[in-house]
Amino acid sequence: HRVAIDPVAQARSAERWALSASWRGAYSLGLRRVRRSLETLQSHAAVGGVDPGALQRVRDDLLLREADIHLQQGRLDRAVEEAAAVLARPSTVTLRQRAFALETLHAVGATRGDERTVTHGEGVLAAYRELGDRLAEGRILFRMGAQAFYLGQWTRAISRYEEAEAAYASAGAGDTGGIALISMNIAEVLVEQLRVDEAVARLHGVLRTFRASGADNMTAFAMLLLGRALVRLQRFDEAREHLVAARASFAAQGSRAEVVDADTYIAELTSLEGHHREALILARSTLRRANALATNPVQAPLLYRIIAESHDAAGESADAEPAYEEALRIARARSAKHDVAFTLAAMSALRRRLGLEPDSAWHGEIEAIAHDLGLGAEVRNGGLLDHRR
């Protein structure tokens, strides 16, 4: 006898499979599975015999999974389009679907440096709390922490990450991957605060967890951050090994934004090694790719500083200052206070070398930002004022 196929159950299975694939970094496989399932649902809708409401709900779940994969790949416009399509059906969308769609829009806005998406995050957090979903609550708290980090609100970022840790722990799901992800992002803040030894200790543990679980994309993120931390410790050979390995993994996964991140840090390393012409070429090519992905991309201030430093090192100070000014413009547009401070510090140093006085307001702004970022006096008076460490 033949067993009838339940298209809704089949689609739910495909959605779970795509989630697992994206966790492993197999984004293309996940997308193909989602799209095949959407086509199957469309054919069942045309034939009839299945509850239309159930079909629409599972179709929206698949669209949201597709949006999440596009978000991971850096295809931000596609992610927005798919999330907005779900939100355009308020009469059929569930509270959970609405929350996930808004979470996607929040993540896109955070990536683009749009402070207005903070309200999306608060709305998503309220929805997940209403649903009593502590794991989802932890996930949005994690993303809100990431947004605070990119806006230069580092103390707030760590607070949100710690709330996310508590939410995961209280869910009792034994989600070592989720806890490791939060620990990795706390390490990212520690790297920027120059608490590098603390960061490295966390990242070694994170790497072990991700490698054991086969989460290739998370392993690549951890290698990327460890490489950046090792740059700060001037362990350049080890740093390059980790950064190059992370880049290769991101490229294999089709994660374009993360390839740009890796190339940005490799350009920074190359500059710090004293290979300024090579750093200039890499920074320019990386900047072109970053601009193709987003307006005022998150990597742009650092890339412009690398370009400025390369010109300065070559005795081309006339070309350095405009690059610093563009770094400052973008940092201010993104409300990225840490990038504002690093750029003002570099501009001050350049002007002093040229026998000029820096703008009188710059030092006060650097000090105020350093205080906001939770940096100690010894860092404000040393490391922060030399953004190249």
Residue, then its C-alpha position, 0 to 999 in steps of 0.5 A: h500500500r502507498v503512504a500519503i505524504d504530508p506536505v506540511a510535515q515534509a516542509r517542516s523537516a526541510e526547514r530543520w535540515a536547512l537550519s542544521a546545514s546553515w549552522r555547519g556553513a553549508y548555506s548553498l545546500g540549505l538554500r536548495r533544500v528550502r527552495r525545493s520545499l517551497e516549490t513542492l508546497q506551491s504544487h500542493a496549494a494548486v491541487g488543493g486538499v491541504d489546509p491553506g492556513a497550514l500551508q501558508r504558515v509553513r511557507d512563511d517559516l521556510l521564507l524566514r529560514e531563507a532570509d536567515i541564510h541570506l543574512q549569513q551570506g551577506r545578501l542583506d537586500r534579499a534577507v530584508e525582502e523575504a522578512a518583509a514579505v512575511l510581515a506583509r501578511p499580518s492576518t496570518v503571521t504568528l507571533r513567533q514568525r513576526a518576532f523572527a522576521l523583525e529579528t532579521l530586520h534588526a540584524v540587517g540594520a545592525t550590520r548596516g550601522d542603523e541605530r533605528t533598529v534598536t527598537h526592532g530588537e526591543g520588540v523582538l525581545a518582548a515577543y520572545r519573553e511573551l512566548g516564554d522562549r528562553l533560547a530565542e530570548g538568548r539569541i536576540l540578546f546576543r544580536m543586541g549585544a553585537q549591535a551595541f558592540y558595532l555602535g561602540q557601546w562595549t560595556r552595554a555589549i558585554s552586559r547584553y552578552e551576559e544576559a544572553e548567557a543567562a537565558y541559554a543557561s536557564a533554558g537548560a538545553g545544554d546548548t554548548g554551541g550557543i554558549a560558545l558563540i556568546s563567549m566568542n563575542i565577549a572575547e571580541v569586545l575584550v580584544e578591542q579593549l586590549r584585554v587580549d590575554e583574557a580574549v585568547a584564553r576564551l577563544h582557545g576554548v571556543l575553538r575546541t567546542f566548535r571544532a568538536s561540533g563540526a560547526d565550520n562557520m563558527t570555527a572560522f569566526a573563532m579563528l578570525l578573532l584569534g588571529r586578530a588577538l594574536v596581531r595585538l600580541q605581535r605574534f604575526d606568523e601565528a596571526r596570519e595562519h589563523l586569518v588565512a585559514a578563516r578566510a579560506s573557510f568563509a570563501a568556501q561557505g560563500s560568506r562574502a561579508e566575512v571574507v571582507d572581514a578577514d581581508t581587512y584584518i590581513a591588510e592590517l597585519t600586513s601594514l603592521e609588519g611594515h609591508h605598506r605598499e602591499a597593505l595599500i593594494l589589499a586595503r583598496s581592493t577590500l574596500r571596493r568589495a565592502n562598498a559593494l555589500a553595504t553603504n558605509p560598511v563596518q570595515a571601511p574606517l579601519l580600511y581607510r586608516i590602513i590606506a592613510e598609514s600606507h601613504d604616510a609610511a611612503g612619505e605621501s602625507a598629502d594623501a594620508e589626511p584625506a583617507y583619515e577624514e573619510a574614515l572619520r566621516i564613515a565612523r561618525a555616520r555609523s555612530a562607531k565611537h571606537d573608530v572615531a577615537f582611533t581615527l582622531a588619534a591617528m590624525s592627531a599623530l599625523r598632524r604632530r609629525l607635520g609640525l601642526e597642532p591637532d584640533s583642540a577638541w579631539h583629545g577631549e573627544i578621545e578621552a570621553i569615548a575611552h571612558d564610555l568604552g570601559l577602557g582603563a586610564e593606562v589604555r587611554n593614555g597609551g594603547l587607544l591613542d595609538h590605534r595600531r597598538 
